[in-house]
Amino acid sequence: MMQKAASLYDSGDDFGAAEAANMAKYAAGEAAIASLDQAIQTHGGGGLTQEYGLAAMLGAARIARVAPVSREMILNFVSQHSLGLPRSY
């Protein structure tokens, strides 16, 4: 997705690049949280100890999910511009 966004941007399609970049950011943030949650679940209570380092990654994954644009704003952008739904905010 990110390669498609970069390709669109390089070709001068700013709107297509914004749409693809928003989708890539959303997918990456969701994948990071899901995989980290599974890793913590797999290790049980030990998953949050400093020994495994997963707790430190939890903060970074949350930041990637909400900064600089929250996932809700990404979903609003995609629904309005890609799906043609009315503005929801």
C-alpha positions in Angstrom: 0.0 0.0 0.0 2.8 2.4 0.9 4.6 1.6 -2.4 1.4 2.4 -4.3 1.0 5.7 -2.4 4.6 6.6 -3.2 4.1 5.7 -6.9 1.0 7.8 -7.1 2.7 10.7 -5.5 5.7 10.4 -7.8 3.4 10.4 -10.8 1.7 13.7 -9.6 -1.6 12.2 -8.4 -1.8 13.9 -5.0 -5.3 12.8 -4.2 -4.6 9.2 -5.1 -1.4 9.3 -3.0 -3.3 10.8 0.0 -6.0 8.1 -0.3 -3.4 5.2 -0.5 -1.2 6.7 2.2 -4.2 6.9 4.6 -5.2 3.3 3.9 -1.6 2.2 4.4 -1.3 4.0 7.7 -4.6 2.5 8.9 -3.6 -1.0 7.9 -0.1 -0.7 9.4 -1.5 0.6 12.7 -4.1 -2.1 13.0 -1.6 -4.8 12.1 0.9 -3.5 14.7 -1.6 -3.5 17.5 -3.0 -6.9 16.5 0.4 -8.6 16.3 1.6 -7.0 19.5 -1.6 -8.0 21.3 -1.1 -11.6 20.1 2.5 -11.6 21.2 1.6 -10.4 24.7 -1.2 -12.9 24.9 1.1 -15.7 23.9 3.6 -14.9 26.7 0.8 -14.5 29.2 1.7 -12.4 32.3 5.3 -12.4 31.2 4.5 -10.5 28.1 4.4 -7.3 30.0 7.7 -7.7 31.8 10.8 -5.8 30.7 12.5 -9.1 29.8 10.5 -9.5 26.6 10.3 -5.8 25.7 6.8 -6.0 24.5 5.4 -3.4 26.9 7.7 -0.8 25.5 6.5 -1.6 22.0 2.9 -1.2 23.1 3.3 2.6 23.5 5.0 2.9 20.2 2.3 1.0 18.4 -0.4 3.1 20.0 1.4 6.3 18.9 1.6 5.0 15.3 -2.1 4.3 15.4 -3.1 7.8 16.4 -0.4 10.2 15.3 -0.3 12.5 13.4 -3.8 11.5 12.2 -6.1 9.3 14.2 -7.6 6.2 12.8 -11.1 7.8 13.0 -10.0 10.7 10.8 -8.5 8.2 8.3 -11.8 6.3 8.2 -13.7 9.6 7.7 -11.4 10.5 4.8 -11.7 7.2 3.1 -15.5 7.0 3.6 -16.0 10.5 2.3 -13.6 10.5 -0.7 -13.4 6.8 -1.7 -16.8 5.6 -0.9 -18.7 8.8 -1.5 -20.5 8.8 1.8 -21.5 12.0 3.4 -19.2 13.9 5.8 -19.6 12.4 9.3 -18.1 15.2 11.4 
